[in-house]
Amino acid sequence: MGRRVTRAAQQERALRITRFQSAIAELESHKNFFLSQGELAPEGAWVARYQVKQPKKVYWYDKLQADKPTFIKTPPAQSLSKYKHLGKAGSEDHIDSVMAVVRRSIVSDLQKTIDSLTLISHKLILQKPC
């Protein structure tokens, strides 16, 4: 015969489940906020600086770079590239890309946390009371 579960233990378990649900809802709200702020950079993409040397001058440019071909090349070649030229630091494309990478990172981390808390809460819900 199993142990009897006290009312206090049942209430504590219900309270823990409610805390998980509240935390997950708050994280989902944060994730939705960042998703509404603009485009997310593709997974595996980052902003990189590179240098172009001319005979009398050195230029610095930025690019959005991915670990696999992701970005559509300009016409007429409609193939994919691992690079997207962003121009000089501080250009609109540069800042938009930096923000897109940051948003992707935040949303990804929030989703991992949501998944983790959801898994734990489901285990708690399915767990037999002790």
N, C-alpha and C positions, 0 to 999 in steps of 0.2 A: 504494500500500500504506500502511495506517495506522501510526501510531506504536505501538510496543510499550508496554504498560502494565507498569510495574514492580510487584513484589509490595508494596513500600512504599506506592506510590500506591493500590493496591487496598485495603490495610489502612487507610490514612488515610480513604479514602472510606467504608469500612464503619464506621469509628469515628465519622465525622460523622453517618452515618445513625442509628447507635445513640444518639448524643447527642440528635438530633432526637426520636427515639421516646421517650427517657427524659423529656425536657422536656415533650412532649405528654402523656405519662401523668401526670406530676406536676400539670400544669395541669388536666387532667380531674379529678384527685382533688380539687383545690382547688375547682373548679366544683361538683362533686357535694356537697362539704361545705356550701357556701353554699346550694345548692338544698335541702338537707335541713334548713336552719335555719328555714325558714318561707316564707310566701308572697312572691312577687315582685310589685312594683308593675307595673301595665301600662306598656308602652313609651310614652314621651311624657308620663308623669305625674310631678308633683313636688309637694312640700308648700309651701304658700304661707300667709302670715299676712295677715289683713285686719282692719280696724278698723270697729267699729260705734259710732256716736256717739248717745248719748241726751241729753236736755236737761241733765242734771247729771253725767253720767258717760260715760267712754269705755271700751269693752270691746275686747279683742283676742281673736281666734279664729284657728284654723288650719283649712285645708282641703286635701284632696288634689285637685289640679287636673290635668286632661289637655288635650291640644291638640285632642281630638275627643271626642264623647260616648262614655263608657266605663262609667260607674257606673250601676247600676240605681237608679232613684228608689224611694222608699218607697211602699207601696201607698196609695191605689188606683191611682195612675199608674205603670204598669210600663214607662215609657219610659226612655231613657238620658239621663244628664246628664254634663256636663264637670266637675262638682264633687261632692265628697263631704265633708260637714261633719265635722270631727274634734274640735270642742270647744276647750277651753283647752289651751295649751301644757303638756305633761307628762301629759296624759290618756292612758289606755291606747290609744285609737284613734290619737292623735297619734304616740306613740312607735312603735307597730306600723307605722304608715304611713312614718315616717322610716326605720325599719329595712328595710322592704320596698323603698323607693326605693334605699337603699344596696346591698342585696343584688342588685337588678336591675342596677345600674350595674356592680358587681363581676363578676357572671356574664356580662354583655354584653362587658365588656372582656376577660375570660378567654377567651370564645368567639372573639372577634376574633383574639386572639393564637394560639389553637389553630388556627384556620382558616389563618392566615398561615404558621405553622410547618409545617402539614400540606402546604400548597401547595408551599413551598420544598423540603420533604423528598421529595415526589413527583417534583419536577423533578430533584432530585439522583439519585433512584433510577432514573429513566428516562433520565438523561443518559448518553451514550456515554462510556466511560472515555477519557481523553486520554493 
